[in-house]
Every structure is written in C-alpha cells, then in structure tokens.
Amino acid sequence: MAHAPDPINKSADWVARSLRSVWHPCTQMQHHESVPLVPVSHGRGVWLYDHDGKRYLDAISSWWVNLFGHANPRINAALKDQLDKLEHAMLAGFTHEPVIELSEQLSSLTGNVLGHAFYASDGASAVEIALKMSFHAWRNAGRGGKQEFVCLKGSYHGETIGALAVTDVALFKDAYGPLLRAARVVASPDARGAREGETAQDVARRAAADVEALFAERADQIAAIIIEPLVQCATGMAMHDPLYLALVRSLCDRYQVHLILDEIAVGCGRTGTFFACEQANIWPDFLCLSKGISGGYLPLSLVLTRDEIYQAFYSTDVTRGFLHSHSYTGNPLACRAALATLAIFRDDDVLNRNQARAGRLRQALAPLARHERVRHFRQRGMIFAFDAIEPDATRAATFSRRFFTTALEHELLLRPIGGTVYLMPPYVLSDEEIDGLAERTRRVFDSVISS
Ligand SMILES: Cc1ncc(COP(=O)(O)O)c(C=O)c1O
C-alpha cells in the first residue's frame, strides 16, 4: 500500500508535540534543540518514512531489533492470525501454543542442551532473571555464599539496577553508583587491545588469564560471569576471538562458576551463526535473548537454561522455586512474532544467504576500510564497524551527533557510538541497497571528517 505524505500533520507538528509530551530514552533532551527528532510515519523493508515523505535506510535495525524489515508481510500475517485467537493470557497456571512451540524450537536450536525457557519482555529483564536464577540455584545447592558477579570491561547488559551493576559504561552507570551492588570487572578480550606482534587469540588468552586469576582467588564467592559473546556491542562493537569463550567455559567448569551469555544483541544470526556461542562450540548455563527474537516487532526476552539448573529449583518447597514474574511474560503475540521469525530463518536459508550479503557489504565498504582517517575496520557476520581518527578533542566529542545529523541528510539512520561508526542492518537488504548504504556511509564520513 502506498503512503502519501500526510498533508495535515506534517513532521514538524509531530516533533513539536513529541517534545512537549514524550521523554525519549537514552537522550539528554536539551540536545534536541540542535539534533533533529525524526517522526516516523511508517516503515517498509529497510526504510523508515516520515510524514513529509522523506525516507531513511534503517542501517542499525532500530536499535538492533529488526531482522527482516519493517512491515514484513509474513510476520504481519502471523500476528493478524494470532490477534483473532489470543492476545494474552497469564503464564502462571496457564500455557498456550505459541509459548510452547517457541520454547521447543529454541531448545532444539541448542541441541536440547538448554532445555527450558523463562520469559520476560525487555533485554534488561532477561539479564535480571539470569543473575537471580544463578544466585538462587547456588543457594538451593547449599552454596549461598556465591553472591558475586563478574563482568567484562566495557560490558553493557541493560539499565535496570541489577543489569546496570554488571554494566561497565561510565556514562550510563556513574550517576547510579550508590544504588548498585559492585561487580568484579575483568579484562575485555577486545582484539583492538593487541600489543605489538599479538594476535586476537593472544589477547583472548591474556583476558582469560585475568578471569582465571580472579576465579582462583574467589570462586567460592562468585555465582556467575556474564559475557556478551563475540561482539561487545554498546561499548563500540568491540570484537573478540571465539577462543575466549571456549577458555572461559572451561574455567567456569573447573571453578564451578555459572556462565551467562548475553546474546540479546548478538543472537539471532547477527554474528553469522544463530547463536554467537556456536562459533566457540560451547553452551552457557544461561543464555539471554531479546531484540531480534521477535523480528523487532514486540518486546520479548527470555533466558534459556540447562536442565540441571531447572532441576535445582524443582521441589515440594515453594521457596525453592523461581518465583520471579512479569505480567506480560510469554505474551502470545510476541511469541507468535518470534515463531514467524524462526520460520523465515528456516524457509529462506537466512544464515547462508547472509554470508553473501555480508561479503558484498564488506566489499562495498572497502574504500572506507582503507580510508586514511579510519582504523580498526572490523566485521563479524552482519555487524560492521570502524573507528574514526579525529585528533581534535572538541570535534571528537561531537563526532557522533554530527555524523547522525549528516547521515539523515543522506537518507541514512546511523548513530555512531562515540567515534565508532557501525552498520547492523536488517537481513533483507537488496544488492542495490547494500551498495547505496556503503556509498552513502562513505560520503557521510568524508563530509563529517572534513567539515
Ligand atoms: C547486550 C545487551 N544486553 C542487554 C540489553 C538491554 O536490553 P533492553 O534495552 O531491551 O532492556 C541490551 C540493549 O541494547 C544489549 O545490547
């Protein structure tokens, strides 16, 4: 269906009304005095449209959630069908087809190693669940002294109090420091940290040695280590070698510490495999999923766990159970969107076809990779990133905002993280859109770096 520009409610009107009434996330609202707010009227495929008919290629999948484009006909059809059956029912004491089928299919994607799924809505809630479950499982096993959590330098796991405690991004965390329970922070395996002559695997070994030193000293107090596998996204797409995950898995086994993998951003094929941890041939004790699992349609998050963990809570004693809940836990519409998403993965051979897509995008981005003001061009699956060389501190501080604004003028939605420009597009880019995305990104970069 064609959408004509809306003649009455122009973009400017919506912006004014939004600024009067909506408090936007992750935003210093004062910045909107100079940074544009984009009112979205509708979406189609990789494009978002405003009320004046201007369009923007959603090159970061709307905060990394969208997988198969906006208004995807297959996900839409599944949701319309589900709407006429059941919009929601509580999941305590009741169950329903979409949540059962989704749990079965996800477990099967882990080779049934992770046999049970516990549901919530946002990513941060899944992290809270994994942290609480880990502590409680140890407590049920008579090891209530295991109360500490370990996270990586630069880690990001969400904004709620528990998730923020295992986040290591000062900008988000410092203001709330007094409210947070301190976590132990270990070295990041970020391959950019390679010293002269070192490979990414050497960095991974060094970072794993840091974990081992901590475990050797305090494993009796540590419940779990939480890791975002292969790519630490929010800190600036810091990528590491899969060897790190294999080494930490074996340390967790040796020292009896749970391994929580946060695949909220990197799961669902972003890194090339459905789960990032498959590239290290390991499974965690807890795996957190959200964002892409509903195709970017509805808030849905979940924690997959091993059966041993599930069994640790199974008892005649109610207090040994996991009594956590959210009202919309396992919402049927969200689960149905997820089932439609998994069906597209299967029917369209998405992971294989993404290899060709990623190959073409990598080639199209080659001029940027060679650019004299670019360093650390990197890629993992469908995630591409590079760091801008901006020697002037004042200009470096405003690089991200200037890039975002200039990108909008080039029909692109791109929001660098500090000096890191990254692309994490939906998996439905045509060849023409791939080439256009790369070309426009280069033009935006040239313009921002030289203005
Ligand atoms: C790795 C990771 N974990 C957790 C979260 C939190 O998810 P949500 O924003 O849905 O609470 C995010 C969000 O960006 C994330 O990237």
The ligand as an ORCA input file, in Angstrom:
! r2SCAN-3c Opt
* xyz 0 1
  C      23.938     -6.833     25.136
  C      22.724     -6.179     25.668
  N      22.183     -6.633     26.807
  C      21.079     -6.092     27.332
  C      20.449     -5.037     26.715
  C      19.213     -4.441     27.322
  O      18.100     -4.718     26.537
  P      16.794     -3.773     26.674
  O      17.195     -2.435     26.130
  O      15.766     -4.449     25.841
  O      16.440     -3.733     28.123
  C      20.977     -4.525     25.524
  C      20.337     -3.368     24.852
  O      20.894     -2.736     23.981
  C      22.143     -5.106     24.983
  O      22.710     -4.653     23.866
*
